[in-house]
Amino acid sequence: MENYIIRHSTADDKAMIMSMYEHSRAIMRADGNCNQWVNGYPSPELVDCDIRDGISYVVVNKNHLIGVFAFIIGDDPTYTEIDGQGWEDATKPYGTIHRLACAPESHGVGTACIDWCKRQIGSLRIDTHKDNRIMQHLVEKWGFKYRGIIHIADGTPRLAYQMLSTGELCDSLIEYLSNNIIPQYDNFDSAHHRDHADAVIRNSMELAKHYDVDLNMIYTVAAYHDTGLCIGREKHHIKSGEILREDKELLRWFSKNQLKTMSEAVEDHRASLSGEPRSIYGKIVAEADRDINPLKIIRRTVQYGIDNYPELDKEEHWLRAVEHLKDKYGEGGYLKTILPESNNTVNLKELRKIIADPEELRKIFDDFYSEEKS
């Protein structure tokens, strides 16, 4: 779908939008659906409202408008009551697709629309008339599941469908995290700068491939995991969980239950904690945060010491580094690996070999110390 662009509709698009609605209405009539989109619906006035409210979007291919739809994020009153199975994860924020139409001889409009909407929010809803057999076939083909009957504003029934996506990252969420959360790492010590956050996110997403998890939750937990360093290291995991839990912006993408799970996962990521994390989300990010690359671990230990203990001389930094490495990573150290799919177990063995060889460890320390001080 790389040739398709989706953008907000403008007043200049109105004539083409009305033409696409007329074309789609003709397809309904030809298929025997004479009870949907009647009495001039969607009207020119409704199109004006959709454009003004910023919920109308057009699908563009090679500068030609080939599709239109309305997309609304937030509660839809007509979806409050539903007869049937009901909504899955009903408290999760969702987006609703309405008034989807295409131009003659166009292809892939619906798929382009759904792919784009999935990247905006992880829960989608859509409804259609019982006589619209074409649309029923398409929504099931796109991956929606039938959930029951809802009634629109005029009281007539509609077949309602839902799609819960755990495999698509939401563009708007990633943009929020990139602009507002990840930059906070620039204020921390050099061992916990933005490159550390990026590495934990990358490692977490790789581990997540092995588990049935919501990728947006994984990405978010990884992004927030060390934000609590703003108050220092000792209780940073608790503060990080609090920062995530109290960020009201996240309610645009997650339910309160999801926020609770994510905040607990952030609290559980610290390697020095006894016991395993409470959820798979905590386990994945905790394992990703360990990120055991022997030389990288030693360099970060040196960086942390220089940033946080500037009063120490080189020999004192050496003693501090050795004590930390043995306490955390050495034989009998408190760090434990959690998930078998990571490379941490193998890499930990390599790191322990270095720690057990004072001459090799000292040479690596001296090189890194000189580089960092210069």
C-alpha positions as CSV (number, residue, x, y, z in Angstrom):
1,M,0.0,0.0,0.0
2,E,3.0,2.3,-0.3
3,N,1.5,4.4,-3.1
4,Y,-1.5,5.3,-1.0
5,I,-1.6,8.6,1.0
6,I,-4.3,9.3,3.6
7,R,-4.8,12.9,4.6
8,H,-7.6,15.2,6.1
9,S,-10.3,16.1,3.6
10,T,-10.6,19.8,2.6
11,A,-13.4,21.9,1.1
12,D,-11.8,21.5,-2.3
13,D,-12.4,17.7,-2.0
14,K,-16.1,18.0,-1.4
15,A,-17.3,17.5,-5.0
16,M,-15.3,14.4,-5.4
17,I,-16.4,13.1,-2.0
18,M,-20.0,13.5,-3.0
19,S,-19.3,11.7,-6.2
20,M,-17.7,8.7,-4.4
21,Y,-20.7,8.5,-2.0
22,E,-23.0,8.4,-5.0
23,H,-20.9,5.7,-6.7
24,S,-21.0,3.6,-3.5
25,R,-24.7,4.1,-3.1
26,A,-25.2,2.8,-6.7
27,I,-23.2,-0.3,-5.8
28,M,-25.5,-0.9,-2.8
29,R,-28.6,-0.6,-5.0
30,A,-27.2,-2.9,-7.7
31,D,-26.6,-5.6,-5.0
32,G,-30.1,-5.3,-3.7
33,N,-29.4,-3.1,-0.7
34,C,-32.1,-0.4,-1.0
35,N,-32.4,0.5,2.7
36,Q,-29.0,2.0,3.5
37,W,-27.8,5.5,2.7
38,V,-31.3,6.7,1.9
39,N,-32.8,10.2,1.9
40,G,-29.7,11.8,0.6
41,Y,-27.3,10.4,3.3
42,P,-24.5,11.2,3.5
43,S,-25.6,14.8,2.8
44,P,-23.5,17.7,1.6
45,E,-24.1,19.3,5.0
46,L,-22.8,16.2,6.8
47,V,-19.7,16.2,4.6
48,D,-19.2,19.9,5.6
49,C,-19.4,18.9,9.2
50,D,-17.0,16.0,8.9
51,I,-14.4,18.3,7.2
52,R,-14.9,21.1,9.7
53,D,-14.6,18.6,12.7
54,G,-11.4,17.1,11.2
55,I,-12.8,13.6,11.1
56,S,-13.0,13.2,7.3
57,Y,-10.1,11.6,5.4
58,V,-9.4,10.9,1.8
59,V,-7.3,8.1,0.2
60,V,-5.1,9.5,-2.5
61,N,-3.2,7.5,-5.1
62,K,-1.0,9.3,-7.6
63,N,-2.7,12.6,-6.9
64,H,-6.1,11.1,-7.5
65,L,-8.8,10.9,-4.8
66,I,-10.0,7.3,-4.7
67,G,-11.6,6.9,-1.3
68,V,-13.1,8.7,1.6
69,F,-14.0,7.8,5.2
70,A,-14.8,9.3,8.6
71,F,-12.7,8.3,11.5
72,I,-13.6,9.2,15.1
73,I,-11.6,8.4,18.2
74,G,-13.7,8.4,21.3
75,D,-16.9,7.0,22.7
76,D,-19.7,6.6,20.1
77,P,-23.1,6.8,21.9
78,T,-24.7,4.4,19.5
79,Y,-22.2,1.7,20.5
80,T,-23.0,2.0,24.2
81,E,-25.7,-0.7,24.1
82,I,-25.1,-3.8,22.1
83,D,-27.1,-7.0,21.8
84,G,-25.0,-10.1,21.3
85,Q,-21.5,-11.1,22.5
86,G,-20.7,-7.5,23.3
87,W,-17.4,-5.7,23.0
88,E,-14.1,-7.2,23.9
89,D,-12.0,-5.1,26.3
90,A,-14.9,-2.7,26.4
91,T,-13.0,0.0,28.5
92,K,-10.2,0.3,26.0
93,P,-10.3,3.5,23.9
94,Y,-11.4,2.9,20.3
95,G,-11.8,4.5,17.0
96,T,-14.8,4.1,14.8
97,I,-14.9,4.1,11.0
98,H,-17.9,5.5,9.2
99,R,-19.0,6.5,5.7
100,L,-16.3,4.5,3.8
101,A,-16.7,4.9,0.1
102,C,-14.5,4.6,-3.1
103,A,-14.3,6.0,-6.6
104,P,-15.0,3.9,-9.7
105,E,-12.3,1.5,-10.9
106,S,-10.4,2.0,-7.6
107,H,-8.8,-0.9,-5.7
108,G,-7.5,-1.4,-2.2
109,V,-9.3,1.6,-0.6
110,G,-10.7,-0.3,2.3
111,T,-7.4,-2.1,3.1
112,A,-5.5,1.2,3.0
113,C,-8.1,2.8,5.3
114,I,-8.0,-0.1,7.8
115,D,-4.2,-0.3,7.8
116,W,-4.0,3.5,8.5
117,C,-6.6,3.3,11.3
118,K,-4.9,0.4,13.0
119,R,-1.8,2.6,13.3
120,Q,-3.8,5.3,15.1
121,I,-5.3,3.2,17.9
122,G,-5.4,-0.4,18.9
123,S,-9.1,-1.0,19.0
124,L,-11.4,-0.3,16.0
125,R,-15.2,-0.6,15.6
126,I,-17.3,-0.5,12.5
127,D,-21.0,-1.2,11.6
128,T,-23.0,-1.9,8.6
129,H,-26.6,-2.6,7.4
130,K,-27.9,-6.2,7.4
131,D,-28.6,-5.8,3.7
132,N,-25.0,-4.7,2.9
133,R,-23.6,-8.1,2.1
134,I,-20.6,-6.7,0.3
135,M,-19.5,-4.7,3.4
136,Q,-20.1,-7.6,5.7
137,H,-17.8,-9.7,3.6
138,L,-15.1,-7.0,3.5
139,V,-15.0,-6.2,7.2
140,E,-14.5,-9.9,8.0
141,K,-11.8,-10.2,5.3
142,W,-10.1,-7.2,6.9
143,G,-10.0,-9.0,10.3
144,F,-13.0,-7.6,12.1
145,K,-15.1,-9.9,14.3
146,Y,-18.9,-9.7,14.6
147,R,-19.9,-8.6,18.1
148,G,-23.7,-8.0,17.9
149,I,-26.5,-5.5,17.0
150,I,-26.3,-1.8,17.8
151,H,-28.9,0.8,17.0
152,I,-28.0,4.1,15.3
153,A,-29.6,7.5,16.2
154,D,-32.8,6.9,14.2
155,G,-33.3,3.6,16.0
156,T,-32.6,1.3,13.1
157,P,-30.3,-1.7,13.7
158,R,-26.8,-2.3,12.4
159,L,-24.4,-5.2,12.5
160,A,-21.4,-4.2,14.7
161,Y,-17.9,-5.4,14.3
162,Q,-14.6,-5.0,16.3
163,M,-10.9,-5.4,15.7
164,L,-8.4,-5.5,18.5
165,S,-4.9,-5.2,17.1
166,T,-1.9,-6.1,19.2
167,G,0.5,-6.3,16.3
168,E,0.4,-2.7,15.0
169,L,2.2,0.1,16.6
170,C,0.1,3.3,16.8
171,D,1.7,6.1,15.0
172,S,0.2,8.7,17.3
173,L,1.4,6.9,20.4
174,I,5.0,6.5,19.1
175,E,4.9,10.2,18.2
176,Y,3.8,11.2,21.7
177,L,6.5,9.0,23.3
178,S,9.2,10.2,21.0
179,N,8.4,13.9,21.6
180,N,7.5,13.8,25.3
181,I,9.0,10.8,27.1
182,I,12.2,9.7,25.4
183,P,13.8,13.2,25.5
184,Q,13.7,13.0,29.3
185,Y,16.6,10.5,29.2
186,D,18.8,13.4,27.9
187,N,18.8,14.7,31.5
188,F,20.1,11.5,33.1
189,D,23.7,10.1,33.5
190,S,25.5,9.0,30.4
191,A,24.8,5.3,31.2
192,H,21.0,6.1,31.0
193,H,20.8,8.5,28.1
194,R,18.5,8.2,25.1
195,D,20.6,5.5,23.6
196,H,19.8,3.3,26.6
197,A,16.1,3.9,26.3
198,D,16.3,3.1,22.6
199,A,18.2,-0.1,23.3
200,V,15.6,-1.3,25.8
201,I,12.8,-0.5,23.4
202,R,14.5,-2.4,20.6
203,N,15.3,-5.4,22.8
204,S,11.8,-5.5,24.2
205,M,10.2,-5.5,20.8
206,E,12.5,-8.3,19.7
207,L,11.6,-10.4,22.7
208,A,7.9,-9.6,22.3
209,K,7.9,-11.6,19.0
210,H,7.9,-14.8,21.1
211,Y,4.8,-13.9,23.2
212,D,1.2,-13.0,22.7
213,V,1.4,-9.4,23.9
214,D,0.2,-6.0,22.9
215,L,3.2,-4.3,21.2
216,N,2.0,-0.8,22.1
217,M,2.0,-1.8,25.8
218,I,5.5,-3.3,25.4
219,Y,6.8,-0.2,23.7
220,T,5.3,2.1,26.3
221,V,6.7,0.2,29.3
222,A,10.1,0.2,27.8
223,A,9.9,4.0,27.1
224,Y,8.9,4.8,30.7
225,H,11.1,2.3,32.5
226,D,13.8,4.6,33.7
227,T,12.0,8.0,33.7
228,G,12.0,7.9,37.5
229,L,15.7,8.6,37.5
230,C,14.6,12.2,37.8
231,I,14.5,11.7,41.6
232,G,17.7,9.5,41.7
233,R,18.5,5.8,41.4
234,E,17.4,4.3,44.7
235,K,13.6,4.4,44.1
236,H,13.6,5.2,40.4
237,H,11.6,2.1,39.5
238,I,8.7,3.1,41.8
239,K,8.8,6.7,40.5
240,S,8.9,5.5,36.9
241,G,5.7,3.4,37.5
242,E,4.0,6.4,39.0
243,I,4.9,8.7,36.1
244,L,3.4,6.2,33.7
245,R,0.3,5.6,35.8
246,E,-0.4,9.3,36.2
247,D,0.1,10.3,32.6
248,K,-3.4,11.1,31.5
249,E,-2.4,11.4,27.9
250,L,-2.0,7.6,27.8
251,L,-5.8,7.2,28.2
252,R,-6.0,8.1,24.5
253,W,-4.6,4.6,23.8
254,F,-5.0,2.4,26.9
255,S,-7.6,1.4,29.4
256,K,-7.1,1.9,33.1
257,N,-6.5,-1.8,33.5
258,Q,-3.8,-1.7,30.9
259,L,-2.2,1.3,32.6
260,K,-2.1,-0.6,35.9
261,T,-0.4,-3.6,34.2
262,M,2.1,-1.3,32.5
263,S,2.9,0.7,35.7
264,E,3.5,-2.6,37.6
265,A,5.8,-3.8,34.8
266,V,7.8,-0.6,35.1
267,E,8.1,-1.1,38.8
268,D,9.2,-4.7,38.4
269,H,12.0,-4.1,35.9
270,R,14.8,-3.5,38.3
271,A,17.4,-6.3,38.5
272,S,18.0,-6.0,42.2
273,L,14.4,-6.8,43.1
274,S,13.7,-10.1,44.7
275,G,11.2,-12.4,42.8
276,E,10.0,-12.3,39.2
277,P,8.0,-9.5,37.6
278,R,4.2,-9.8,38.0
279,S,3.3,-10.0,34.3
280,I,4.9,-11.0,31.0
281,Y,5.2,-7.3,30.2
282,G,7.4,-6.8,33.3
283,K,9.4,-9.9,32.4
284,I,10.0,-8.8,28.8
285,V,11.2,-5.3,29.7
286,A,13.2,-6.5,32.7
287,E,15.0,-8.9,30.5
288,A,15.5,-6.3,27.8
289,D,16.9,-3.8,30.3
290,R,19.6,-6.3,31.4
291,D,21.0,-6.0,27.8
292,I,24.0,-8.0,28.7
293,N,26.8,-7.1,26.4
294,P,30.0,-7.6,28.4
295,L,32.0,-4.6,27.1
296,K,28.9,-2.4,27.1
297,I,28.2,-3.3,30.7
298,I,31.7,-2.5,31.8
299,R,31.6,0.8,29.9
300,R,28.3,1.8,31.4
301,T,29.7,1.0,34.9
302,V,32.6,3.4,34.3
303,Q,30.2,6.0,32.9
304,Y,27.9,5.8,35.8
305,G,30.8,6.1,38.3
306,I,32.3,9.1,36.6
307,D,28.9,10.9,36.4
308,N,27.7,10.1,39.9
309,Y,30.9,10.1,41.9
310,P,33.1,12.9,40.5
311,E,35.0,13.2,43.8
312,L,36.6,9.7,43.3
313,D,40.1,9.4,41.8
314,K,40.9,6.7,39.2
315,E,41.8,4.0,41.7
316,E,38.7,4.6,43.7
317,H,36.6,4.3,40.5
318,W,38.3,1.0,39.8
319,L,37.4,-0.4,43.2
320,R,33.9,0.8,42.9
321,A,33.5,-0.7,39.4
322,V,34.9,-4.1,40.6
323,E,32.6,-4.1,43.6
324,H,29.5,-3.3,41.5
325,L,30.3,-5.8,38.7
326,K,30.9,-8.6,41.2
327,D,27.8,-7.7,43.3
328,K,25.5,-7.6,40.3
329,Y,27.0,-9.8,37.5
330,G,29.5,-12.0,39.2
331,E,29.0,-15.6,40.4
332,G,26.3,-15.4,43.0
333,G,25.4,-11.9,41.9
334,Y,21.9,-10.6,42.3
335,L,21.1,-10.2,38.6
336,K,19.2,-13.2,37.2
337,T,18.0,-13.8,33.6
338,I,14.3,-14.4,33.1
339,L,13.4,-15.3,29.5
340,P,15.2,-18.0,27.5
341,E,14.7,-16.3,24.2
342,S,17.2,-13.6,25.0
343,N,21.0,-13.8,24.6
344,N,21.5,-12.6,28.2
345,T,22.3,-16.0,29.7
346,V,25.2,-16.7,27.2
347,N,26.5,-13.2,27.5
348,L,26.4,-13.3,31.3
349,K,28.7,-16.2,31.2
350,E,31.2,-14.3,29.1
351,L,31.0,-11.3,31.4
352,R,31.6,-13.5,34.4
353,K,34.8,-14.8,32.7
354,I,36.1,-11.2,32.4
355,I,35.1,-10.3,36.0
356,A,37.0,-13.4,37.2
357,D,40.2,-12.3,35.4
358,P,41.5,-9.2,37.2
359,E,44.2,-8.4,34.7
360,E,41.8,-8.4,31.7
361,L,39.1,-6.5,33.6
362,R,41.7,-3.9,34.6
363,K,42.9,-3.4,31.0
364,I,39.3,-2.9,29.8
365,F,38.6,-0.5,32.7
366,D,41.7,1.6,32.0
367,D,40.8,1.9,28.3
368,F,37.2,2.9,29.0
369,Y,38.1,5.3,31.8
370,S,40.6,7.1,29.6
371,E,38.1,7.4,26.8
372,E,35.3,8.7,29.1
373,K,37.6,11.2,30.9
374,S,38.9,12.6,27.6
